[in-house]
Amino acid sequence: MTYIPLAYGDLILPALLVVMDGVLSLALHLKLERQLAVATVRMVIQLVLVGYVLTFLFAAVSPLWTALAAFIMVLFASREIVARQKRRLPGIWSYGLGASCTLLAAGTVTMFALLTQLRPDPWYHPRYALPLLGMILGNTMTGISLGLDVLIIGLVRERSAIEACLSLGGTRYQAVLPVVRDALRSGFTPIMNSMAAIGLVSLPGMMTGQILAGVAPVDAAKYQLLIMFLIAGGTGLGTLAAVLGGARLLTDQRHRLRLDRISTGGLA
């Protein structure tokens, strides 16, 4: 069994479903039709361009091109992390912390999978490296952004309790620990929910794609399990590094809370 190829013309009829959403928005005065149109155009352009870029990368099989593509993916993921923050870390750290933690977590986990489990030849083959990195990046990005957001909001909200703990002789680590725990729980929650519901509530994208391509369902399930384990590891590692790094940046060596370092985005 082989996959069923699609022509661009085959996408016209399904695209009418998006048009239907726009009509509903107009009829119900939701004022979402413009955003929906922009999102749809962006999606089409981005996916088509990515398709052509990946075709080139798969043919080139160059470590330089693969590394460049991976670096660009990390940069865009880091930008999304910053964009999702209501309150941001100071200066370059607003971007640098997310980028470094994303690169550390997603890069480490992807390398681990390529070198120990999949072992493609060559090991950096973009057909394996880039899709793996993309799936891990997307989930790691979500965990980091949620963790940092909850951390900063929690430090602002619990300022009095934290400063009281510090004034009584507690270290900065002891004072911020409850907020750090809440931030870590928030960052871990999406992947845990996904793991709990997978298979029963939904068939994930990779498994569905492999089944449509003709892979045996049991083999597709094995690959999906591998991906979920990798995503869980990347999300946990990235969220932990980002939250601990954020907590360290918003305190100092004199064990003071430094909320003045937060960029003023709605912060009183």
C-alpha positions as CSV (number, residue, x, y, z in Angstrom):
1,M,0.0,0.0,0.0
2,T,1.3,3.5,-0.9
3,Y,0.2,6.9,0.0
4,I,-2.5,8.8,-2.0
5,P,-0.9,11.8,-3.7
6,L,-2.7,15.1,-3.7
7,A,-2.6,17.8,-6.3
8,Y,-3.1,21.5,-5.4
9,G,-6.5,21.3,-7.1
10,D,-7.6,18.6,-4.6
11,L,-7.3,21.2,-1.8
12,I,-9.8,23.6,-3.3
13,L,-12.9,21.8,-1.9
14,P,-11.5,21.4,1.6
15,A,-10.5,25.1,1.5
16,L,-14.2,25.9,1.3
17,L,-14.5,24.8,4.9
18,V,-12.4,27.8,5.9
19,V,-14.5,30.0,3.7
20,M,-17.5,28.7,5.6
21,D,-15.9,29.8,8.9
22,G,-15.4,33.3,7.4
23,V,-19.1,33.4,6.4
24,L,-20.1,32.4,9.9
25,S,-18.0,35.1,11.3
26,L,-19.6,37.7,9.1
27,A,-23.1,36.4,9.8
28,L,-22.6,36.3,13.5
29,H,-20.6,39.6,13.6
30,L,-17.6,37.9,15.3
31,K,-15.2,40.2,13.4
32,L,-12.8,37.3,12.9
33,E,-12.9,37.1,9.1
34,R,-9.9,39.3,8.6
35,Q,-7.7,37.4,11.1
36,L,-8.9,34.1,9.6
37,A,-8.0,35.2,6.1
38,V,-4.6,36.4,7.1
39,A,-3.9,33.2,9.0
40,T,-5.0,31.1,6.1
41,V,-2.9,32.9,3.6
42,R,0.1,32.7,5.9
43,M,-0.4,29.0,6.5
44,V,-0.6,28.3,2.8
45,I,2.5,30.3,1.9
46,Q,4.5,29.0,4.8
47,L,3.7,25.3,4.2
48,V,4.3,25.5,0.4
49,L,7.6,27.2,0.9
50,V,8.6,24.7,3.6
51,G,7.7,21.9,1.2
52,Y,10.1,23.3,-1.4
53,V,12.8,24.0,1.1
54,L,12.7,20.5,2.6
55,T,12.8,19.1,-0.9
56,F,16.1,20.9,-1.5
57,L,17.5,19.9,1.9
58,F,16.6,16.3,1.4
59,A,18.4,16.3,-1.9
60,A,21.4,18.1,-0.6
61,V,22.0,16.1,2.6
62,S,24.5,18.7,3.8
63,P,25.4,19.1,7.5
64,L,25.8,22.9,6.9
65,W,22.3,23.3,5.4
66,T,20.7,21.1,8.0
67,A,22.3,23.0,10.8
68,L,21.3,26.3,9.3
69,A,17.7,25.2,8.9
70,A,17.7,24.0,12.5
71,F,19.1,27.3,13.8
72,I,16.4,29.2,11.9
73,M,13.7,27.0,13.5
74,V,15.1,27.7,16.9
75,L,15.2,31.4,16.3
76,F,11.5,31.5,15.2
77,A,10.5,29.3,18.2
78,S,12.4,31.7,20.6
79,R,10.6,34.7,19.0
80,E,7.2,33.0,19.7
81,I,8.2,32.5,23.3
82,V,8.9,36.2,23.7
83,A,5.7,37.1,21.9
84,R,3.6,35.1,24.3
85,Q,4.9,36.8,27.4
86,K,2.7,39.4,29.1
87,R,5.7,40.5,31.2
88,R,9.2,40.0,29.9
89,L,12.7,39.5,31.3
90,P,15.2,42.3,31.1
91,G,17.1,43.3,27.9
92,I,18.6,40.5,25.9
93,W,17.4,37.9,28.3
94,S,13.8,38.3,27.1
95,Y,15.0,36.5,23.9
96,G,18.2,34.9,25.0
97,L,16.9,32.7,27.8
98,G,14.1,31.2,25.7
99,A,16.5,30.7,22.8
100,S,19.2,29.1,24.8
101,C,16.9,26.8,26.8
102,T,15.0,25.8,23.6
103,L,18.3,25.0,21.8
104,L,19.6,23.1,24.8
105,A,16.5,21.0,25.3
106,A,15.3,20.3,21.7
107,G,18.9,20.0,20.4
108,T,20.0,17.5,23.1
109,V,16.9,15.3,22.8
110,T,17.0,15.3,18.9
111,M,20.7,14.4,18.9
112,F,19.9,11.6,21.4
113,A,17.2,10.1,19.2
114,L,19.3,10.4,16.0
115,L,22.4,8.8,17.6
116,T,20.9,6.1,19.7
117,Q,17.5,5.0,18.3
118,L,17.0,6.0,14.7
119,R,20.7,6.0,13.6
120,P,20.2,7.3,10.0
121,D,23.1,7.3,7.5
122,P,24.4,10.0,7.8
123,W,23.2,10.8,11.3
124,Y,22.4,14.4,10.4
125,H,20.1,13.5,7.4
126,P,17.5,16.3,7.2
127,R,14.7,13.8,6.4
128,Y,15.0,12.6,10.0
129,A,16.6,15.4,11.9
130,L,14.4,18.3,10.9
131,P,10.9,16.7,11.4
132,L,12.1,15.4,14.8
133,L,13.4,18.8,15.8
134,G,10.2,20.5,14.6
135,M,7.9,18.3,16.7
136,I,10.1,18.6,19.8
137,L,10.6,22.4,19.3
138,G,6.8,23.1,19.1
139,N,6.1,21.4,22.4
140,T,9.2,22.6,24.2
141,M,8.3,26.2,23.1
142,T,4.9,25.9,24.6
143,G,6.3,24.5,27.9
144,I,8.9,27.2,28.2
145,S,6.5,30.1,27.4
146,L,3.9,28.9,29.9
147,G,6.5,28.3,32.6
148,L,8.1,31.7,32.2
149,D,4.7,33.5,32.1
150,V,3.5,31.8,35.2
151,L,6.8,32.4,36.9
152,I,6.9,36.2,36.3
153,I,3.2,36.7,37.1
154,G,3.6,34.6,40.2
155,L,6.6,36.6,41.4
156,V,4.6,39.8,41.0
157,R,1.5,38.4,42.7
158,E,3.4,36.9,45.6
159,R,5.8,39.8,46.1
160,S,4.8,40.5,49.7
161,A,5.1,36.8,50.7
162,I,8.5,36.4,49.0
163,E,9.9,39.6,50.5
164,A,8.6,38.6,54.0
165,C,10.4,35.3,53.6
166,L,13.6,37.1,52.6
167,S,13.3,39.5,55.5
168,L,13.1,36.6,57.9
169,G,16.4,35.2,56.7
170,G,15.3,32.9,53.9
171,T,17.4,32.5,50.8
172,R,16.2,33.6,47.4
173,Y,15.8,30.0,46.4
174,Q,13.6,29.2,49.4
175,A,11.5,32.4,48.9
176,V,10.7,31.8,45.3
177,L,10.4,28.0,45.5
178,P,6.5,27.9,45.6
179,V,6.3,30.1,42.5
180,V,8.9,28.0,40.7
181,R,6.9,24.9,41.5
182,D,3.7,26.4,40.1
183,A,5.6,27.5,36.9
184,L,7.0,24.1,36.4
185,R,3.6,22.5,36.8
186,S,2.1,24.9,34.3
187,G,4.9,24.1,31.8
188,F,4.5,20.3,32.2
189,T,0.7,20.3,32.0
190,P,0.2,20.4,28.2
191,I,2.4,17.5,27.4
192,M,1.0,15.4,30.3
193,N,-2.5,16.1,29.1
194,S,-1.5,15.1,25.6
195,M,0.1,11.9,26.8
196,A,-3.0,11.0,28.8
197,A,-5.4,11.6,25.9
198,I,-3.3,10.2,23.0
199,G,-4.8,7.2,21.3
200,L,-8.1,7.3,23.1
201,V,-9.2,10.9,22.3
202,S,-7.1,11.6,19.3
203,L,-4.7,10.0,16.8
204,P,-1.6,12.3,16.7
205,G,-0.4,13.8,13.5
206,M,2.7,11.7,13.0
207,M,0.9,8.4,13.5
208,T,-1.9,9.5,11.3
209,G,0.6,10.6,8.6
210,Q,2.4,7.3,8.7
211,I,-0.8,5.3,8.5
212,L,-1.9,7.4,5.5
213,A,1.5,6.7,3.9
214,G,0.9,2.9,4.2
215,V,2.9,2.1,7.4
216,A,1.4,-0.7,9.5
217,P,-0.6,0.8,12.5
218,V,1.5,-1.1,15.1
219,D,4.7,0.3,13.6
220,A,3.2,3.8,13.4
221,A,2.3,3.5,17.1
222,K,5.9,2.6,18.0
223,Y,7.2,5.7,16.2
224,Q,4.6,7.8,17.9
225,L,5.6,6.5,21.3
226,L,9.2,7.4,20.5
227,I,8.2,10.9,19.6
228,M,6.1,11.4,22.7
229,F,8.9,10.2,24.9
230,L,11.3,12.7,23.2
231,I,8.8,15.5,23.4
232,A,8.2,14.8,27.1
233,G,12.0,14.9,27.7
234,G,12.5,18.0,25.7
235,T,9.6,19.9,27.4
236,G,10.8,18.9,30.8
237,L,14.4,19.8,30.3
238,G,13.6,23.1,28.5
239,T,10.9,24.2,31.0
240,L,13.2,23.4,34.0
241,A,16.1,25.3,32.6
242,A,14.0,28.4,31.6
243,V,12.1,28.6,34.9
244,L,15.2,28.2,37.1
245,G,17.1,30.7,34.8
246,G,14.2,33.2,35.1
247,A,14.1,32.9,38.9
248,R,17.8,33.5,39.1
249,L,17.6,36.6,36.9
250,L,14.8,38.1,39.0
251,T,16.7,37.7,42.2
252,D,20.2,38.7,43.1
253,Q,23.2,37.4,45.1
254,R,22.1,39.6,48.0
255,H,18.9,37.6,48.2
256,R,16.6,40.3,47.0
257,L,13.6,40.1,44.7
258,R,14.4,42.2,41.6
259,L,11.0,42.9,39.9
260,D,12.5,46.1,38.6
261,R,14.2,44.0,36.0
262,I,10.9,43.0,34.4
263,S,10.0,44.9,31.3
264,T,7.0,47.2,32.0
265,G,4.3,45.6,30.0
266,G,1.2,46.3,32.1
267,L,3.2,46.0,35.3
268,A,2.3,48.5,38.0
